[in-house]
Amino acid sequence: MDLKLRHHFRKNLTVLIYSIPKLPRFLALGCSMVIVSASCSVVSPPPTPPHYPKPYKVFGKWYQPLPDATGFKQRGIASWYGKEFHGRKTANGEIYDMYAMTGAHKTLPLGTYVRVRNLKNNRTVEVRINDRGPFVRGRIIDLSYTAAKKIDIVGPGTAPVEVVALGRAVSGSGSKRSYIPTDFYSGNFTIQVGSFENRKNAEELKRRLENKFKNVRISVFDSGAGVFYRVRVGKFSNLRTAEEHESFLVQRGFPDAFAVAEQ
């Protein structure tokens, strides 16, 4: 490829990369360097389904944005929490009741109803998300004692589940409840990299991260049993972007990083 054509290709590519919504500067620079240095070989994106946003490529992987935010579904490990937290304040300001049908999730909007299915026995339960957690990588939902008991999770402590978001309740009760569709992917998200009871440990991690990333901060949380200092990185307006940055941080040596919603 001659010098003039190479310059034209690189200029247009840089404009394209910086046009991707919410793509951070350090990622955009990395993408430009990686793609331009690849001997100017161009790999076409996968076919785009009708009415879908255009796909984009980051670090050699294509991402296809969803056309809307309906149909949130997730599989992973569920756990439960009981007496230790009973009577304490939840993330939405309510008092946790281990006998109510509630749950904690890291990213779904507070107030969202979800259906949780135990993949080992196919038992299901519907709960309302009123808290944040579980803050353990690989676990996707914490259930109240009663909800966990209904699908046989109390004994073993954890179980593989499927979580399907239903929306916000508008009327009725029990099986007659109806829901308003909710945007499960938009909101305020960040990446939690670590949580400490000792503030000095949190400040040390914060300094390490500030050498490489922007918007690094410490979020203080009082659980009622103690104060935790949570180190968080980045601010994102949608869950998809937050999850991409989660993967980026994990690959860069921070295995405990995960996306979480902020109030």
C-alpha atoms as an extended CHARMM CRD file, in Angstrom:
* protein
*
       263  EXT
         1         1  MET       CA              0.0000000000        0.0000000000        0.0000000000  PROA      1               0.0000000000
         2         2  ASP       CA              1.5700000000        3.3530000000       -1.0180000000  PROA      2               0.0000000000
         3         3  LEU       CA              2.1770000000        6.1350000000        1.4960000000  PROA      3               0.0000000000
         4         4  LYS       CA             -0.6620000000        8.4020000000        0.3000000000  PROA      4               0.0000000000
         5         5  LEU       CA             -3.2550000000        5.6330000000        0.4140000000  PROA      5               0.0000000000
         6         6  ARG       CA             -1.9940000000        4.4380000000        3.8150000000  PROA      6               0.0000000000
         7         7  HSD       CA             -2.4110000000        7.9770000000        5.2340000000  PROA      7               0.0000000000
         8         8  HSD       CA             -5.9510000000        8.2340000000        3.8240000000  PROA      8               0.0000000000
         9         9  PHE       CA             -6.8940000000        4.8300000000        5.3140000000  PROA      9               0.0000000000
        10        10  ARG       CA             -5.5050000000        5.6830000000        8.7270000000  PROA      10              0.0000000000
        11        11  LYS       CA             -7.2490000000        9.0840000000        8.8490000000  PROA      11              0.0000000000
        12        12  ASN       CA            -10.6670000000        7.6570000000        7.9890000000  PROA      12              0.0000000000
        13        13  LEU       CA            -10.2350000000        4.7560000000       10.4060000000  PROA      13              0.0000000000
        14        14  THR       CA             -9.4410000000        7.1060000000       13.2800000000  PROA      14              0.0000000000
        15        15  VAL       CA            -12.5700000000        9.1590000000       12.5600000000  PROA      15              0.0000000000
        16        16  LEU       CA            -14.6480000000        5.9630000000       12.5080000000  PROA      16              0.0000000000
        17        17  ILE       CA            -13.2810000000        4.7310000000       15.8360000000  PROA      17              0.0000000000
        18        18  TYR       CA            -13.8820000000        8.0330000000       17.6310000000  PROA      18              0.0000000000
        19        19  SER       CA            -17.4430000000        8.1190000000       16.2890000000  PROA      19              0.0000000000
        20        20  ILE       CA            -18.4030000000        5.0400000000       18.3210000000  PROA      20              0.0000000000
        21        21  PRO       CA            -20.6670000000        6.2870000000       21.1520000000  PROA      21              0.0000000000
        22        22  LYS       CA            -19.1970000000        6.0730000000       24.6740000000  PROA      22              0.0000000000
        23        23  LEU       CA            -15.9500000000        4.3990000000       23.5560000000  PROA      23              0.0000000000
        24        24  PRO       CA            -13.2920000000        5.7390000000       25.9760000000  PROA      24              0.0000000000
        25        25  ARG       CA            -10.2470000000        7.5650000000       24.6360000000  PROA      25              0.0000000000
        26        26  PHE       CA             -7.7830000000        4.9200000000       25.8290000000  PROA      26              0.0000000000
        27        27  LEU       CA             -9.7820000000        2.2060000000       24.0540000000  PROA      27              0.0000000000
        28        28  ALA       CA            -10.1140000000        4.2850000000       20.8880000000  PROA      28              0.0000000000
        29        29  LEU       CA             -6.3720000000        4.8770000000       20.7630000000  PROA      29              0.0000000000
        30        30  GLY       CA             -5.7080000000        1.1760000000       21.3190000000  PROA      30              0.0000000000
        31        31  CYS       CA             -8.0910000000        0.1950000000       18.5530000000  PROA      31              0.0000000000
        32        32  SER       CA             -6.4810000000        2.6310000000       16.1040000000  PROA      32              0.0000000000
        33        33  MET       CA             -2.9790000000        1.3720000000       16.8300000000  PROA      33              0.0000000000
        34        34  VAL       CA             -3.9390000000       -2.3040000000       16.6660000000  PROA      34              0.0000000000
        35        35  ILE       CA             -5.8950000000       -2.1020000000       13.4330000000  PROA      35              0.0000000000
        36        36  VAL       CA             -3.5360000000        0.2080000000       11.5210000000  PROA      36              0.0000000000
        37        37  SER       CA             -0.4950000000       -1.8660000000       12.4630000000  PROA      37              0.0000000000
        38        38  ALA       CA             -2.0690000000       -5.0640000000       11.1400000000  PROA      38              0.0000000000
        39        39  SER       CA             -0.4420000000       -4.6900000000        7.6900000000  PROA      39              0.0000000000
        40        40  CYS       CA             -3.5170000000       -2.7800000000        6.5360000000  PROA      40              0.0000000000
        41        41  SER       CA             -5.5430000000       -6.0030000000        6.3010000000  PROA      41              0.0000000000
        42        42  VAL       CA             -9.2790000000       -5.3590000000        6.7780000000  PROA      42              0.0000000000
        43        43  VAL       CA            -11.7450000000       -7.9680000000        8.0310000000  PROA      43              0.0000000000
        44        44  SER       CA            -15.3620000000       -7.2560000000        7.1560000000  PROA      44              0.0000000000
        45        45  PRO       CA            -17.9220000000       -7.1090000000        9.9860000000  PROA      45              0.0000000000
        46        46  PRO       CA            -20.5060000000       -9.8740000000       10.3460000000  PROA      46              0.0000000000
        47        47  PRO       CA            -23.8340000000       -9.3770000000        8.5220000000  PROA      47              0.0000000000
        48        48  THR       CA            -26.0480000000       -6.8950000000       10.3330000000  PROA      48              0.0000000000
        49        49  PRO       CA            -29.6660000000       -8.0410000000       10.9630000000  PROA      49              0.0000000000
        50        50  PRO       CA            -32.3590000000       -5.6950000000        9.6270000000  PROA      50              0.0000000000
        51        51  HSD       CA            -33.1020000000       -2.6860000000       11.8690000000  PROA      51              0.0000000000
        52        52  TYR       CA            -30.0570000000       -3.3710000000       14.1000000000  PROA      52              0.0000000000
        53        53  PRO       CA            -27.4470000000       -0.6760000000       14.9310000000  PROA      53              0.0000000000
        54        54  LYS       CA            -24.1650000000       -1.0320000000       13.0780000000  PROA      54              0.0000000000
        55        55  PRO       CA            -21.6610000000       -3.4430000000       14.6820000000  PROA      55              0.0000000000
        56        56  TYR       CA            -18.2600000000       -2.2280000000       15.8500000000  PROA      56              0.0000000000
        57        57  LYS       CA            -14.9190000000       -3.8940000000       16.5700000000  PROA      57              0.0000000000
        58        58  VAL       CA            -12.7460000000       -3.6130000000       19.6890000000  PROA      58              0.0000000000
        59        59  PHE       CA             -9.4810000000       -5.5320000000       20.1660000000  PROA      59              0.0000000000
        60        60  GLY       CA            -10.2690000000       -7.9190000000       17.3190000000  PROA      60              0.0000000000
        61        61  LYS       CA            -13.7990000000       -8.7520000000       18.4920000000  PROA      61              0.0000000000
        62        62  TRP       CA            -17.0250000000       -7.6110000000       16.8190000000  PROA      62              0.0000000000
        63        63  TYR       CA            -19.8830000000       -6.3050000000       19.0110000000  PROA      63              0.0000000000
        64        64  GLN       CA            -23.4890000000       -6.1040000000       17.8280000000  PROA      64              0.0000000000
        65        65  PRO       CA            -25.5980000000       -3.6090000000       19.8340000000  PROA      65              0.0000000000
        66        66  LEU       CA            -29.1720000000       -4.6700000000       20.5610000000  PROA      66              0.0000000000
        67        67  PRO       CA            -32.0160000000       -2.8230000000       18.8160000000  PROA      67              0.0000000000
        68        68  ASP       CA            -33.8180000000       -2.3170000000       22.1470000000  PROA      68              0.0000000000
        69        69  ALA       CA            -33.4980000000       -3.1860000000       25.8190000000  PROA      69              0.0000000000
        70        70  THR       CA            -36.2170000000       -5.7980000000       26.2420000000  PROA      70              0.0000000000
        71        71  GLY       CA            -35.6870000000       -9.4330000000       27.0600000000  PROA      71              0.0000000000
        72        72  PHE       CA            -32.9460000000       -9.3300000000       29.7120000000  PROA      72              0.0000000000
        73        73  LYS       CA            -31.8920000000      -12.9120000000       30.4190000000  PROA      73              0.0000000000
        74        74  GLN       CA            -28.8820000000      -14.1470000000       32.3630000000  PROA      74              0.0000000000
        75        75  ARG       CA            -27.4740000000      -17.4570000000       33.5870000000  PROA      75              0.0000000000
        76        76  GLY       CA            -25.1040000000      -17.9530000000       36.4770000000  PROA      76              0.0000000000
        77        77  ILE       CA            -24.9230000000      -18.8410000000       40.1520000000  PROA      77              0.0000000000
        78        78  ALA       CA            -27.5310000000      -17.7600000000       42.7000000000  PROA      78              0.0000000000
        79        79  SER       CA            -26.9360000000      -17.5120000000       46.4330000000  PROA      79              0.0000000000
        80        80  TRP       CA            -29.0650000000      -16.2690000000       49.3320000000  PROA      80              0.0000000000
        81        81  TYR       CA            -28.7590000000      -14.0860000000       52.4240000000  PROA      81              0.0000000000
        82        82  GLY       CA            -30.6700000000      -14.3370000000       55.6860000000  PROA      82              0.0000000000
        83        83  LYS       CA            -30.4130000000      -13.5550000000       59.4090000000  PROA      83              0.0000000000
        84        84  GLU       CA            -27.1160000000      -11.6810000000       59.2240000000  PROA      84              0.0000000000
        85        85  PHE       CA            -28.7460000000       -8.9910000000       57.0700000000  PROA      85              0.0000000000
        86        86  HSD       CA            -32.3340000000       -9.2110000000       58.3600000000  PROA      86              0.0000000000
        87        87  GLY       CA            -33.5280000000       -5.7690000000       59.4830000000  PROA      87              0.0000000000
        88        88  ARG       CA            -30.7700000000       -3.8330000000       57.7610000000  PROA      88              0.0000000000
        89        89  LYS       CA            -31.2230000000       -1.2090000000       55.0740000000  PROA      89              0.0000000000
        90        90  THR       CA            -31.1830000000       -2.3130000000       51.4190000000  PROA      90              0.0000000000
        91        91  ALA       CA            -29.8850000000       -0.3360000000       48.4380000000  PROA      91              0.0000000000
        92        92  ASN       CA            -33.2750000000        1.2560000000       47.7350000000  PROA      92              0.0000000000
        93        93  GLY       CA            -33.7540000000        2.3490000000       51.3490000000  PROA      93              0.0000000000
        94        94  GLU       CA            -36.1080000000       -0.4400000000       52.4030000000  PROA      94              0.0000000000
        95        95  ILE       CA            -35.4550000000       -2.6600000000       55.4230000000  PROA      95              0.0000000000
        96        96  TYR       CA            -34.3710000000       -6.1380000000       54.3800000000  PROA      96              0.0000000000
        97        97  ASP       CA            -36.8930000000       -8.8300000000       55.2860000000  PROA      97              0.0000000000
        98        98  MET       CA            -35.5390000000      -12.3410000000       54.8300000000  PROA      98              0.0000000000
        99        99  TYR       CA            -39.1220000000      -13.6600000000       54.6660000000  PROA      99              0.0000000000
       100       100  ALA       CA            -40.1830000000      -11.3690000000       51.8050000000  PROA      100             0.0000000000
       101       101  MET       CA            -39.8600000000      -12.2330000000       48.1150000000  PROA      101             0.0000000000
       102       102  THR       CA            -36.9260000000      -10.0260000000       47.2060000000  PROA      102             0.0000000000
       103       103  GLY       CA            -33.4480000000      -10.2480000000       45.7330000000  PROA      103             0.0000000000
       104       104  ALA       CA            -30.1940000000       -8.4090000000       45.0870000000  PROA      104             0.0000000000
       105       105  HSD       CA            -28.7160000000       -7.8810000000       41.6300000000  PROA      105             0.0000000000
       106       106  LYS       CA            -25.6530000000       -5.9280000000       40.5000000000  PROA      106             0.0000000000
       107       107  THR       CA            -27.1140000000       -4.1740000000       37.4480000000  PROA      107             0.0000000000
       108       108  LEU       CA            -30.8980000000       -4.4740000000       37.0730000000  PROA      108             0.0000000000
       109       109  PRO       CA            -32.9190000000       -1.3610000000       37.9950000000  PROA      109             0.0000000000
       110       110  LEU       CA            -34.1500000000       -1.4310000000       41.5810000000  PROA      110             0.0000000000
       111       111  GLY       CA            -37.8370000000       -2.3220000000       41.6360000000  PROA      111             0.0000000000
       112       112  THR       CA            -37.5500000000       -4.7550000000       38.7330000000  PROA      112             0.0000000000
       113       113  TYR       CA            -39.3590000000       -8.0770000000       39.0710000000  PROA      113             0.0000000000
       114       114  VAL       CA            -37.4810000000      -11.1360000000       37.8520000000  PROA      114             0.0000000000
       115       115  ARG       CA            -38.2750000000      -14.8080000000       37.4170000000  PROA      115             0.0000000000
       116       116  VAL       CA            -35.5370000000      -17.0740000000       38.7680000000  PROA      116             0.0000000000
       117       117  ARG       CA            -35.3850000000      -20.7180000000       37.6480000000  PROA      117             0.0000000000
       118       118  ASN       CA            -33.2380000000      -23.2920000000       39.3990000000  PROA      118             0.0000000000
       119       119  LEU       CA            -31.6210000000      -25.1480000000       36.4870000000  PROA      119             0.0000000000
       120       120  LYS       CA            -31.1880000000      -28.2940000000       38.5810000000  PROA      120             0.0000000000
       121       121  ASN       CA            -34.8710000000      -28.8350000000       39.3680000000  PROA      121             0.0000000000
       122       122  ASN       CA            -36.7150000000      -26.3260000000       37.1220000000  PROA      122             0.0000000000
       123       123  ARG       CA            -38.4720000000      -24.7330000000       40.1060000000  PROA      123             0.0000000000
       124       124  THR       CA            -39.1870000000      -21.0290000000       39.6450000000  PROA      124             0.0000000000
       125       125  VAL       CA            -39.8550000000      -18.0240000000       41.8270000000  PROA      125             0.0000000000
       126       126  GLU       CA            -40.6060000000      -14.3470000000       41.1740000000  PROA      126             0.0000000000
       127       127  VAL       CA            -38.8400000000      -11.7180000000       43.2590000000  PROA      127             0.0000000000
       128       128  ARG       CA            -38.4680000000       -7.9360000000       43.3140000000  PROA      128             0.0000000000
       129       129  ILE       CA            -34.9620000000       -6.4890000000       43.1520000000  PROA      129             0.0000000000
       130       130  ASN       CA            -34.4940000000       -4.0750000000       46.0730000000  PROA      130             0.0000000000
       131       131  ASP       CA            -30.7860000000       -4.4830000000       46.8260000000  PROA      131             0.0000000000
       132       132  ARG       CA            -27.3410000000       -4.6250000000       45.1990000000  PROA      132             0.0000000000
       133       133  GLY       CA            -25.1380000000       -7.7250000000       45.0910000000  PROA      133             0.0000000000
       134       134  PRO       CA            -23.9260000000      -10.3990000000       45.2770000000  PROA      134             0.0000000000
       135       135  PHE       CA            -20.4290000000       -8.9090000000       45.1570000000  PROA      135             0.0000000000
       136       136  VAL       CA            -18.7700000000      -12.1790000000       44.2500000000  PROA      136             0.0000000000
       137       137  ARG       CA            -17.6040000000      -12.7920000000       40.6930000000  PROA      137             0.0000000000
       138       138  GLY       CA            -19.6630000000      -15.4800000000       38.9760000000  PROA      138             0.0000000000
       139       139  ARG       CA            -22.7450000000      -15.0280000000       41.1750000000  PROA      139             0.0000000000
       140       140  ILE       CA            -25.5590000000      -13.1410000000       39.5050000000  PROA      140             0.0000000000
       141       141  ILE       CA            -28.3080000000      -12.8690000000       42.1470000000  PROA      141             0.0000000000
       142       142  ASP       CA            -28.7950000000      -13.0580000000       45.9130000000  PROA      142             0.0000000000
       143       143  LEU       CA            -32.2200000000      -14.2840000000       46.9800000000  PROA      143             0.0000000000
       144       144  SER       CA            -34.0340000000      -13.7290000000       50.2480000000  PROA      144             0.0000000000
       145       145  TYR       CA            -34.2990000000      -16.7680000000       52.5290000000  PROA      145             0.0000000000
       146       146  THR       CA            -37.9260000000      -17.4620000000       51.5870000000  PROA      146             0.0000000000
       147       147  ALA       CA            -37.3350000000      -17.1150000000       47.8510000000  PROA      147             0.0000000000
       148       148  ALA       CA            -34.2840000000      -19.3850000000       48.0160000000  PROA      148             0.0000000000
       149       149  LYS       CA            -36.2040000000      -21.9680000000       50.0370000000  PROA      149             0.0000000000
       150       150  LYS       CA            -38.9600000000      -22.1600000000       47.4120000000  PROA      150             0.0000000000
       151       151  ILE       CA            -36.5000000000      -23.3290000000       44.7540000000  PROA      151             0.0000000000
       152       152  ASP       CA            -34.2820000000      -25.4470000000       47.0520000000  PROA      152             0.0000000000
       153       153  ILE       CA            -31.2110000000      -23.2370000000       47.2960000000  PROA      153             0.0000000000
       154       154  VAL       CA            -31.1190000000      -22.8160000000       51.0980000000  PROA      154             0.0000000000
       155       155  GLY       CA            -29.5820000000      -26.2640000000       51.7410000000  PROA      155             0.0000000000
       156       156  PRO       CA            -26.7200000000      -26.2380000000       49.2240000000  PROA      156             0.0000000000
       157       157  GLY       CA            -26.2690000000      -22.4590000000       49.5280000000  PROA      157             0.0000000000
       158       158  THR       CA            -25.8750000000      -21.8550000000       45.7990000000  PROA      158             0.0000000000
       159       159  ALA       CA            -27.3000000000      -23.2060000000       42.5610000000  PROA      159             0.0000000000
       160       160  PRO       CA            -27.1170000000      -22.5270000000       38.8090000000  PROA      160             0.0000000000
       161       161  VAL       CA            -30.0860000000      -20.4070000000       37.7580000000  PROA      161             0.0000000000
       162       162  GLU       CA            -31.5940000000      -18.4980000000       34.8990000000  PROA      162             0.0000000000
       163       163  VAL       CA            -32.7900000000      -14.9550000000       35.6330000000  PROA      163             0.0000000000
       164       164  VAL       CA            -35.3840000000      -13.3680000000       33.3380000000  PROA      164             0.0000000000
       165       165  ALA       CA            -36.3490000000       -9.7290000000       33.9380000000  PROA      165             0.0000000000
       166       166  LEU       CA            -40.1160000000       -9.1320000000       33.7990000000  PROA      166             0.0000000000
       167       167  GLY       CA            -40.3860000000       -5.3810000000       34.3850000000  PROA      167             0.0000000000
       168       168  ARG       CA            -42.0410000000       -3.2060000000       37.0130000000  PROA      168             0.0000000000
       169       169  ALA       CA            -45.3170000000       -4.3500000000       38.5700000000  PROA      169             0.0000000000
       170       170  VAL       CA            -48.3120000000       -2.1430000000       37.8220000000  PROA      170             0.0000000000
       171       171  SER       CA            -51.3280000000       -3.9770000000       39.2270000000  PROA      171             0.0000000000
       172       172  GLY       CA            -52.6500000000       -7.1490000000       40.7330000000  PROA      172             0.0000000000
       173       173  SER       CA            -50.7990000000       -9.6510000000       42.8820000000  PROA      173             0.0000000000
       174       174  GLY       CA            -49.4110000000      -13.1420000000       42.5620000000  PROA      174             0.0000000000
       175       175  SER       CA            -50.1360000000      -14.7250000000       39.1870000000  PROA      175             0.0000000000
       176       176  LYS       CA            -52.3260000000      -11.7550000000       38.2070000000  PROA      176             0.0000000000
       177       177  ARG       CA            -49.5030000000       -9.2650000000       38.4290000000  PROA      177             0.0000000000
       178       178  SER       CA            -48.7490000000       -7.3610000000       35.2250000000  PROA      178             0.0000000000
       179       179  TYR       CA            -45.5680000000       -5.5110000000       34.3150000000  PROA      179             0.0000000000
       180       180  ILE       CA            -44.4100000000       -2.3590000000       32.5710000000  PROA      180             0.0000000000
       181       181  PRO       CA            -41.5090000000       -3.0340000000       30.1690000000  PROA      181             0.0000000000
       182       182  THR       CA            -38.2760000000       -1.6350000000       31.5750000000  PROA      182             0.0000000000
       183       183  ASP       CA            -35.0510000000       -0.5450000000       29.9280000000  PROA      183             0.0000000000
       184       184  PHE       CA            -32.6790000000       -3.0000000000       31.5940000000  PROA      184             0.0000000000
       185       185  TYR       CA            -29.5790000000       -1.8470000000       29.7110000000  PROA      185             0.0000000000
       186       186  SER       CA            -29.5780000000        1.9360000000       30.2040000000  PROA      186             0.0000000000
       187       187  GLY       CA            -28.6990000000        3.7590000000       33.4000000000  PROA      187             0.0000000000
       188       188  ASN       CA            -25.6030000000        4.5950000000       35.4180000000  PROA      188             0.0000000000
       189       189  PHE       CA            -22.9930000000        1.8400000000       35.4860000000  PROA      189             0.0000000000
       190       190  THR       CA            -19.4280000000        1.4710000000       36.6810000000  PROA      190             0.0000000000
       191       191  ILE       CA            -16.8530000000       -1.2730000000       37.2480000000  PROA      191             0.0000000000
       192       192  GLN       CA            -16.0860000000       -2.4040000000       40.7800000000  PROA      192             0.0000000000
       193       193  VAL       CA            -12.5200000000       -3.6730000000       40.9940000000  PROA      193             0.0000000000
       194       194  GLY       CA            -12.2040000000       -4.3140000000       44.7200000000  PROA      194             0.0000000000
       195       195  SER       CA            -13.8840000000       -3.9230000000       48.1110000000  PROA      195             0.0000000000
       196       196  PHE       CA            -12.0160000000       -3.5020000000       51.4060000000  PROA      196             0.0000000000
       197       197  GLU       CA            -12.7040000000       -3.0110000000       55.0950000000  PROA      197             0.0000000000
       198       198  ASN       CA             -9.3360000000       -1.2750000000       55.3970000000  PROA      198             0.0000000000
       199       199  ARG       CA             -9.3530000000        2.1050000000       53.6460000000  PROA      199             0.0000000000
       200       200  LYS       CA             -5.5820000000        2.0500000000       53.1230000000  PROA      200             0.0000000000
       201       201  ASN       CA             -5.9120000000       -1.0660000000       50.9520000000  PROA      201             0.0000000000
       202       202  ALA       CA             -8.5940000000        0.6620000000       48.8830000000  PROA      202             0.0000000000
       203       203  GLU       CA             -6.4190000000        3.7510000000       48.4470000000  PROA      203             0.0000000000
       204       204  GLU       CA             -3.4690000000        1.6230000000       47.3450000000  PROA      204             0.0000000000
       205       205  LEU       CA             -5.5640000000       -0.0620000000       44.6310000000  PROA      205             0.0000000000
       206       206  LYS       CA             -6.9490000000        3.3340000000       43.6030000000  PROA      206             0.0000000000
       207       207  ARG       CA             -3.4080000000        4.6540000000       43.0520000000  PROA      207             0.0000000000
       208       208  ARG       CA             -2.5220000000        1.6200000000       40.9040000000  PROA      208             0.0000000000
       209       209  LEU       CA             -5.5760000000        2.0990000000       38.7440000000  PROA      209             0.0000000000
       210       210  GLU       CA             -5.1020000000        5.8540000000       38.3420000000  PROA      210             0.0000000000
       211       211  ASN       CA             -1.8480000000        5.2030000000       36.4860000000  PROA      211             0.0000000000
       212       212  LYS       CA             -3.8150000000        3.5300000000       33.6720000000  PROA      212             0.0000000000
       213       213  PHE       CA             -7.4740000000        4.5770000000       33.8460000000  PROA      213             0.0000000000
       214       214  LYS       CA             -9.7010000000        7.5930000000       34.3670000000  PROA      214             0.0000000000
       215       215  ASN       CA            -12.6160000000        8.1250000000       36.7620000000  PROA      215             0.0000000000
       216       216  VAL       CA            -11.1350000000        6.0030000000       39.5530000000  PROA      216             0.0000000000
       217       217  ARG       CA            -12.8080000000        6.5850000000       42.9170000000  PROA      217             0.0000000000
       218       218  ILE       CA            -13.6440000000        5.0390000000       46.2800000000  PROA      218             0.0000000000
       219       219  SER       CA            -17.3070000000        4.4930000000       47.1490000000  PROA      219             0.0000000000
       220       220  VAL       CA            -18.0190000000        4.1330000000       50.8760000000  PROA      220             0.0000000000
       221       221  PHE       CA            -20.7540000000        1.6910000000       51.8990000000  PROA      221             0.0000000000
       222       222  ASP       CA            -22.0510000000        1.1020000000       55.4260000000  PROA      222             0.0000000000
       223       223  SER       CA            -23.6460000000       -2.3490000000       55.5740000000  PROA      223             0.0000000000
       224       224  GLY       CA            -24.7730000000       -1.9500000000       59.1720000000  PROA      224             0.0000000000
       225       225  ALA       CA            -22.2220000000       -4.5350000000       60.2410000000  PROA      225             0.0000000000
       226       226  GLY       CA            -19.2460000000       -2.5400000000       59.0150000000  PROA      226             0.0000000000
       227       227  VAL       CA            -17.9730000000       -0.0040000000       56.5060000000  PROA      227             0.0000000000
       228       228  PHE       CA            -16.6400000000       -1.1340000000       53.1260000000  PROA      228             0.0000000000
       229       229  TYR       CA            -14.4870000000        0.8870000000       50.7370000000  PROA      229             0.0000000000
       230       230  ARG       CA            -15.3060000000       -0.0560000000       47.1520000000  PROA      230             0.0000000000
       231       231  VAL       CA            -12.8630000000        0.8820000000       44.4080000000  PROA      231             0.0000000000
       232       232  ARG       CA            -14.6390000000        1.6810000000       41.1520000000  PROA      232             0.0000000000
       233       233  VAL       CA            -13.5240000000        2.6820000000       37.6680000000  PROA      233             0.0000000000
       234       234  GLY       CA            -15.3340000000        4.4720000000       34.8500000000  PROA      234             0.0000000000
       235       235  LYS       CA            -18.8000000000        5.8700000000       34.2870000000  PROA      235             0.0000000000
       236       236  PHE       CA            -21.0540000000        4.3880000000       31.6070000000  PROA      236             0.0000000000
       237       237  SER       CA            -24.6030000000        5.0760000000       30.4250000000  PROA      237             0.0000000000
       238       238  ASN       CA            -25.3620000000        1.5250000000       29.2630000000  PROA      238             0.0000000000
       239       239  LEU       CA            -24.7150000000       -1.9900000000       30.4960000000  PROA      239             0.0000000000
       240       240  ARG       CA            -23.1900000000       -3.2950000000       27.2610000000  PROA      240             0.0000000000
       241       241  THR       CA            -20.3390000000       -0.7910000000       27.3680000000  PROA      241             0.0000000000
       242       242  ALA       CA            -19.7720000000       -1.4640000000       31.0710000000  PROA      242             0.0000000000
       243       243  GLU       CA            -19.5310000000       -5.2150000000       30.4280000000  PROA      243             0.0000000000
       244       244  GLU       CA            -16.9840000000       -4.6570000000       27.6470000000  PROA      244             0.0000000000
       245       245  HSD       CA            -14.8260000000       -2.6440000000       30.0540000000  PROA      245             0.0000000000
       246       246  GLU       CA            -15.2740000000       -5.3470000000       32.6760000000  PROA      246             0.0000000000
       247       247  SER       CA            -13.7460000000       -7.8770000000       30.2700000000  PROA      247             0.0000000000
       248       248  PHE       CA            -10.9560000000       -5.4360000000       29.4270000000  PROA      248             0.0000000000
       249       249  LEU       CA            -10.0210000000       -5.0050000000       33.1070000000  PROA      249             0.0000000000
       250       250  VAL       CA            -10.1390000000       -8.7490000000       33.7720000000  PROA      250             0.0000000000
       251       251  GLN       CA             -7.7670000000       -9.3290000000       30.8400000000  PROA      251             0.0000000000
       252       252  ARG       CA             -5.4400000000       -6.6490000000       32.2040000000  PROA      252             0.0000000000
       253       253  GLY       CA             -4.9060000000       -8.3990000000       35.5400000000  PROA      253             0.0000000000
       254       254  PHE       CA             -7.9380000000       -7.4350000000       37.6290000000  PROA      254             0.0000000000
       255       255  PRO       CA             -9.8650000000      -10.7420000000       37.8630000000  PROA      255             0.0000000000
       256       256  ASP       CA            -12.3520000000       -9.5010000000       40.4850000000  PROA      256             0.0000000000
       257       257  ALA       CA            -13.6890000000       -6.6580000000       38.3200000000  PROA      257             0.0000000000
       258       258  PHE       CA            -17.4130000000       -6.6550000000       37.4950000000  PROA      258             0.0000000000
       259       259  ALA       CA            -20.0410000000       -4.2180000000       36.2340000000  PROA      259             0.0000000000
       260       260  VAL       CA            -22.4280000000       -2.7450000000       38.7620000000  PROA      260             0.0000000000
       261       261  ALA       CA            -25.2790000000       -0.2300000000       38.6180000000  PROA      261             0.0000000000
       262       262  GLU       CA            -24.9940000000        3.0170000000       40.5540000000  PROA      262             0.0000000000
       263       263  GLN       CA            -27.8240000000        5.0350000000       42.0360000000  PROA      263             0.0000000000
